Amino acid sequence: MKFLLILLLPLSLLAQNKYGLKTMKLAEYKESVARNPDNELINLEKFIPDVVLEIGYATTNNLTGEKVYNLPRAYARKPVAEALKKIQADLKRKGLGLKIFDGYRPYSATVKFYELFGDTTYVASPYKGSRHNRGCALDLTLINLKTGKELQMPTGWDSFTKEAWPSTPVADPTIRANRKLLIDTMEKFGFTVYESEWWHFDFVGWQKFEVLDIDFEELEND
């Protein structure tokens, strides 16, 4: 029986890494934070005043139709979180704020999305991992702080349509202005918009952060 377990263990590990990408687990992550505090994943709800979370992957209201996360959380690396905090303060002067749909995403979720859809236009390749897996990407929109309502945008979040592209022309002047305000504000503080999703923003410098495969429960229980 012991011999059988020794044989099965490597096979199990290979199954977890079948796309050949090295991912960082909790122990390695903690070591990386000790070496460089910028590597820390920050709980955005606790860090940013008045930020609103609507974590679609903690519900069935997402592209998979399934609950992907057990906890409705949004995390981001420390420099990303600090930039978002500045954005929230900047928007507040206009009576606006951020609503976040997704932040850091465990690598296991990226694998799930790819195996369901296989189209890397809208889901990341598991061979490379996503900016979300590095804690350097956010899916978000703008809200009116007084009413709590989202500003009108070209599509809803997680729309697999050309209308979701930030380069697609928009006839409605209000929607066009809202999209521009969101993109301009995010860019001012160090983000770039993803070419297929008006709501997806990558932090400049994401390449220096490792791909993580740590569940929210592990982060909270650490």
Buried (B, 14 or more C-beta within 10 A) or exposed (E): EEEEEEEEEEEEEEEEBEBEBEBBEBEBBBEBBEEEEBBBBBBBBEBBEEBBBBBBBBEEEBBBEEEBBEEBBBBBBBBBBBBBBEBBEEBBEEEBBBBBBBBBBBBBBBBBBBEEBEEBEBBBEBEEBBBBBBBBBBBBBBBEBEEEEBBBBBBBBBBBEEEBBBEBEBEEEEBBEBBEBBBEBBEEBBBBBBEBBBBBBBBBEBEEBBBBBBBBEEBEEE
